[in-house]
Amino acid sequence: MTVDEKAAAPRRPAADMHPLASLTSAEYDVIRGIVGDLPDFTESTRFPYVGLEEPVKADYLAWEAGNGPLPDRRARVWLLDVGTGSSRDLVVSLASRSVIRSVVVDGSEGRLPVLDSELGASIALLAEDAGWKKALATRNLVPADVSVIPLPAGNFGYEDEEGKRIVRCLAFKQNYQQDHPWAHPVDGLSAYVDIDANTLLKILDVHEFAVPVESGNYDDPEVQGPPLQGLKPIKITQPEGASFSVDGEQITWANWKLRISFDVREGLVLHQVKFADQGVDRPVLYRGSVSEMVVPYGDPSPNRFWQNYFDAGEIIYGRFTNSLALGCDCVGEIRYFDGVFADETGVPRVIPNAICMHEEDYGSLWKHTDPFTGAKEVRRARRLVISFFTNVGNYDYGFFWYLYLDGTIECEAKLTGILFTSAYPGDSDNGEKYPYASEVAPGLGAPYHQHLFGARLDMNVDGTPNVVNEIDAVRIPVSPANPHGNGFTKSVTPIVSERVSGRVADGSKGRVWQIASTTATNSLGHPTSYVLHPADGPTLMADPSASVSSRAAFATKHLFVTQYDPAERYAAGDFVTNSPGGQGIPAFISGDAPLVGKDLVLWHTFGLTHFPRAEDWPIMPMDYAKFSLRPYNFFDRNPTLNVPRPTATGDHCGDGGESHCHNP
């Protein structure tokens, strides 16, 4: 076979693929072949989403334990005919090369995402529309002067939008090709477009604001100013290499074992997270991901009241995952993993270096200088970092999972990029500031908004029978049992069913949620458990009657708990575009299934409420939101006692005499 013949030969998926492994380029080719043979597949059929249809949890665990067959490799495929607007949701078997489920997506619970190619068509449509040209002309602009941003429209029950896939368009002046348009919003003007029919529904021209003129070109040396002097290089080296080992997507580090995968909707996914304890691999987390995120804006003006974006469900943000670069995004001894996804035509695309993994020093792990024995002991902490970055229009998001030596798991979202801007209306006649946005440059506003991330945590703490307890710190009033008033204790309240599982964090009570085994105990007889430590911040700020409150119901509480169901994968439901609300969490908890001693999934909302500041312009310094899962009586004692002493400049910390360890 010649080189050319090899290149032309169809790629075949490996027969022994792990059931949870990311779909490969060869498998995407097979999927496209299966779907392409369907009788109603046409030249106008597109693939908004293709992802692994993971095996049912019980089937996977049976296979892993040697009590069941190897689960079939399957894929979920969404098909959209851009010529007719018809949509379908398929599950295909790669083994039998057949469609095993096909459901029409009729729009009653939401629609398929809008494609990039469709967005381009809506931009071209506006450029030729006489009404749009007239609205721009009143501002001394022509279509060539502006960049149009088509955005998810939500669902507000408008009759003229019923049964349609809608986008709402805003415009930004762009002075030249390299000029960042976010600095120059053409505010007071918007357009609504029916994507399927490629028709303009309406233009809203409600106010003529002056277009802000100050540059937002953060990459321009004149905007940056003279380079900061005096920063010396920092070099991070591991002369003996990294401590982790990798076999495909299987990772071993210290006492941890886990798998990772890449999904174009959720991005980085963790699977089968286990901790080796005295020779036993103990399960903690079966699957962890950020299944959804919503960015609701708080400006109620006629051109902005609809701004709330579901970056996972509506935009499929994994498509915009960055290729990470050593020394820029990641430093140290790095292991990269590529991301593979199917583009709109079903063709596999590879994102090189989509996921970065490395170790980080993390200061002191534990330390004590004993006044009685003279013992001086210190151990240094480190963590394993697994991350990816994606760009969604103006914002950039990094998602970082950390594993610690003491058994802690942490998830952190990092936010940077450019603020979504508006014109700043100025002060009112009585001197009051505009109450829904910050002025970040002359005449330039940044509407108040939130970034709320929905983590899906499929728990497996020493097995599937678990219970979630809400734990609060409790003050004890003065009484004969507490005569001096110093007593305090804790309350432990089991969350017994799905409908009562919606809970809100409360920092004043130190509220946490304990995921405890109902079958396993440690040597002291305590149920083995992990505790979810939330960040105490606002949930969704919109009024309960608002459209987004129904569509993003997951974000109205910090926690919901459900019994595991393989069909319940996304916090806001499967089809989020133009969804009417009630999907996702409200549907999941409607059956009020019991939760004590069951296979449980936690849905945890964490994030930021952002009142932008001048320092966030023209590019935002990194901001952070995170939560952690920490062992609580999971072990019999401190699991890091056997971590070796650190060595620094030839001396052992804790041996007595002068120590050369710094920055504990």
Stockholm file with secondary structure:
# STOCKHOLM 1.0

chainA/1-664         MTVDEKAAAPRRPAADMHPLASLTSAEYDVIRGIVGDLPDFTESTRFPYVGLEEPVKADYLAWEAGNGPLPDRRARVWLLDVGTGSSRDLVVSLASRSVIRSVVVDGSEGRLPVLDSELGASIALLAEDAGWKKALATRNLVPADVSVIPLPAGNFGYEDEEGKRIVRCLAFKQNYQQDHPWAHPVDGLSAYVDIDANTLLKILDVHEFAVPVESGNYDDPEVQGPPLQGLKPIKITQPEGASFSVDGEQITWANWKLRISFDVREGLVLHQVKFADQGVDRPVLYRGSVSEMVVPYGDPSPNRFWQNYFDAGEIIYGRFTNSLALGCDCVGEIRYFDGVFADETGVPRVIPNAICMHEEDYGSLWKHTDPFTGAKEVRRARRLVISFFTNVGNYDYGFFWYLYLDGTIECEAKLTGILFTSAYPGDSDNGEKYPYASEVAPGLGAPYHQHLFGARLDMNVDGTPNVVNEIDAVRIPVSPANPHGNGFTKSVTPIVSERVSGRVADGSKGRVWQIASTTATNSLGHPTSYVLHPADGPTLMADPSASVSSRAAFATKHLFVTQYDPAERYAAGDFVTNSPGGQGIPAFISGDAPLVGKDLVLWHTFGLTHFPRAEDWPIMPMDYAKFSLRPYNFFDRNPTLNVPRPTATGDHCGDGGESHCHNP
#=GR chainA/1-664 SS CCHHHHHHSCCCCCTTCCTTSCCCHHHHHHHHHHHHTSTTCCTTEEEEEEEECCCCHHHHHHHHTTSSCCCCCEEEEEEEETTTCCEEEEEEETTTTEEEEEEECCBTTBBCCCCHHHHHHHHHHHHTCHHHHHHHHTTTCCGGGEEEEEEECCCCCCGGGTTCCEEEEEEEECSSTTSCGGGSEEEEEEEEEETTTTEEEEEEECCCCCCCCSCCCTTSHHHHCSCCCCCCCCCCCCTTCCSCEEETTEEEETTEEEEEEEETTTEEEEEEEEEEETTEEEEEEEEEEEEEEEEEBCCCSTTTTTCEEETTTTTCGGGGBCCCCBTTTBCSSCEEEEEEEECTTSCEEEEEEEEEEEEEEEEEEEEEECTTTCCEEEEEEEEEEEEEEEEETTEEEEEEEEEETTSCEEEEEEEEECCCCEECCCCCTTSCCCTTEEEEETTEEEECEEEEEEEEEEECTTSSCEEEEEEEEEECCSBTTBTTSCCEEEEEEECCBGGGCCBCCCGGGTCEEEEEEEEEECTTSCEEEEEEECCCCCCCCSCTTSHHHHHTGGGGSSEEEEECCTTCCCTTCSCCBTCCSCCSHHHHTTTCCBCTTBCEEEEEEEEEEECCCGGGSSSEEEEEEEEEEEEESSSSSCTTTTSCCCEETTEETTSSSCCCCCCC
#=GC SS_cons         CCHHHHHHSCCCCCTTCCTTSCCCHHHHHHHHHHHHTSTTCCTTEEEEEEEECCCCHHHHHHHHTTSSCCCCCEEEEEEEETTTCCEEEEEEETTTTEEEEEEECCBTTBBCCCCHHHHHHHHHHHHTCHHHHHHHHTTTCCGGGEEEEEEECCCCCCGGGTTCCEEEEEEEECSSTTSCGGGSEEEEEEEEEETTTTEEEEEEECCCCCCCCSCCCTTSHHHHCSCCCCCCCCCCCCTTCCSCEEETTEEEETTEEEEEEEETTTEEEEEEEEEEETTEEEEEEEEEEEEEEEEEBCCCSTTTTTCEEETTTTTCGGGGBCCCCBTTTBCSSCEEEEEEEECTTSCEEEEEEEEEEEEEEEEEEEEEECTTTCCEEEEEEEEEEEEEEEEETTEEEEEEEEEETTSCEEEEEEEEECCCCEECCCCCTTSCCCTTEEEEETTEEEECEEEEEEEEEEECTTSSCEEEEEEEEEECCSBTTBTTSCCEEEEEEECCBGGGCCBCCCGGGTCEEEEEEEEEECTTSCEEEEEEECCCCCCCCSCTTSHHHHHTGGGGSSEEEEECCTTCCCTTCSCCBTCCSCCSHHHHTTTCCBCTTBCEEEEEEEEEEECCCGGGSSSEEEEEEEEEEEEESSSSSCTTTTSCCCEETTEETTSSSCCCCCCC
//
